[in-house]
Amino acid sequence: MYQTINNVRVWGNPLENAVSQAVTCAQHGNVVQVLLMADHHKGYSQPVGGVVVYDGQISPSGVGYDIACGNKAVKTDLKYEEIKGKISTIMDTIAKEISFGIGRSNSEKVEHELFDDENWAVYRTIGKQEHDTLKALARNQLGTVGSGNHFVDIFVEESTGDVWIANHFGSRGFGHKTASGFLNLAQGKKFADKAAGESMDQPPTLLDLTSELGDMYFRAMTLAGKYAYAGRDYVSDQVLSILGAKSLFEVHNHHNFAWKEMHNGKEVVVVRKGATPSSPNQLGFIGGSMGDFSVIVKGKDSNENADAFYSTVHGAGRIMSRTEAAGKMNWKTRTRKGGKISYEQMNSAIKQFGVELRGAGTDESPFVYKNLGDVLEAHKETVDVLHVLKPIGVCMAGADEFDPYKD
């Protein structure tokens, strides 16, 4: 069950700074409802785990910089017994063949029909140079995973012995530059201008969908969504190939996106930042930390799910910031100072849980996240858990990989 705080519907334990952000969102624009999922924490302008429902408006700052970040999970035709002695080798191959961080570790260029999509016209309207530069970047980065909390994982469903794979990332530099470009345009600046330094607590930037700029942003965001889907599909296929496996069943969702949806008999715009759509019978993959279980869920046809505007969590939710966990990074000297979590602590916890880890810094260790079971308990009237997946292999970018496009 949720509680209502200053007209914001809050699931789980309210975090004061995130609730404050949500209240600010509620006070600006044509807001129908603001909600916080149980994994909420402070974000840029709109809280992560925050959902804002607008009448005829869209928020580029609400969708955020990692447009269409999301998850794809695939049930394979393999059983755990077939791979349990090869996990270390498999993870070495994933780390070597899949591109993590900012660049591409292999020279393979990925072709895709989305490069012929009609919505590229949005960028041509902005300018030829902007169009050509972004399209080249998008081509170059398609199928790269990035850094931050983005991952490629292998799981076992212990109740059946089935092997699953999953990945988590978004629209990379293409989405990031699209977000900053439209935020610039909304402020009367040029698309390619350097993005202004902005306060975490500033009100959301809003565009009317009927305006030229609002329509252009919606189309650009939609294209970034297709791009993110294509990237996650490509990486899933790579992992299946490494495993020599086939896909039996797939679950695929965005969780940083805006959707036009019907609620209470009216079309609205639902901006979900770090929140997964959960319409009745809709499937979603929700990832825990590298030392926790992940799940496949299905939206319930319940009053509480309707009250949530058919939204649920996207993960466990952070309880410690990156800097607090890993220390402050000096990019010139590539050294860190401070940090509450040591590599020894992280590696000990991961080993105990039975995970083969490649990459990742202490800012992604299990200690910085809530327990996913506790978070899901708060949403038990909105989603059913169908599959519980235990991570056995986790691969992320290296600890000190600089990536301006991470979320």
Stockholm file with secondary structure:
# STOCKHOLM 1.0

chainA/1-407         MYQTINNVRVWGNPLENAVSQAVTCAQHGNVVQVLLMADHHKGYSQPVGGVVVYDGQISPSGVGYDIACGNKAVKTDLKYEEIKGKISTIMDTIAKEISFGIGRSNSEKVEHELFDDENWAVYRTIGKQEHDTLKALARNQLGTVGSGNHFVDIFVEESTGDVWIANHFGSRGFGHKTASGFLNLAQGKKFADKAAGESMDQPPTLLDLTSELGDMYFRAMTLAGKYAYAGRDYVSDQVLSILGAKSLFEVHNHHNFAWKEMHNGKEVVVVRKGATPSSPNQLGFIGGSMGDFSVIVKGKDSNENADAFYSTVHGAGRIMSRTEAAGKMNWKTRTRKGGKISYEQMNSAIKQFGVELRGAGTDESPFVYKNLGDVLEAHKETVDVLHVLKPIGVCMAGADEFDPYKD
#=GR chainA/1-407 SS CCEEETTEEECSSCCHHHHHHHHHHHTSSSEEEEEEEEEEECCSSSCEEEEEEESSEECHHHHCSSTTCEEEEEEEEEEHHHHTTSHHHHHHHHHHHSEEBSSCSSCCCCCCGGGGCGGGHHHHHHCHHHHHHHHHHHHHHTTEEESTTCEEEEEEETTTTEEEEEEEECCHHHHHHHHHHHHHHHTTSCTTSCCCCCCTTSCCCCEETTSHHHHHHHHHHHHHHHHHHHHHHHHHHHHHHHHTCCEEEEEEEESEEEEEEEETTEEEEEEEESEEECCBTCEEEEBCCTTSCEEEEEECCSHHHHHTTSEEESBSCBSSCHHHHHCEEETTTTEEECCSCCHHHHHHHHHHHTCEEESCCGGGSGGGBCCHHHHHHTTTTTEEEEEEEEEEEEECCCTTCCCTTCC
#=GC SS_cons         CCEEETTEEECSSCCHHHHHHHHHHHTSSSEEEEEEEEEEECCSSSCEEEEEEESSEECHHHHCSSTTCEEEEEEEEEEHHHHTTSHHHHHHHHHHHSEEBSSCSSCCCCCCGGGGCGGGHHHHHHCHHHHHHHHHHHHHHTTEEESTTCEEEEEEETTTTEEEEEEEECCHHHHHHHHHHHHHHHTTSCTTSCCCCCCTTSCCCCEETTSHHHHHHHHHHHHHHHHHHHHHHHHHHHHHHHHTCCEEEEEEEESEEEEEEEETTEEEEEEEESEEECCBTCEEEEBCCTTSCEEEEEECCSHHHHHTTSEEESBSCBSSCHHHHHCEEETTTTEEECCSCCHHHHHHHHHHHTCEEESCCGGGSGGGBCCHHHHHHTTTTTEEEEEEEEEEEEECCCTTCCCTTCC
//
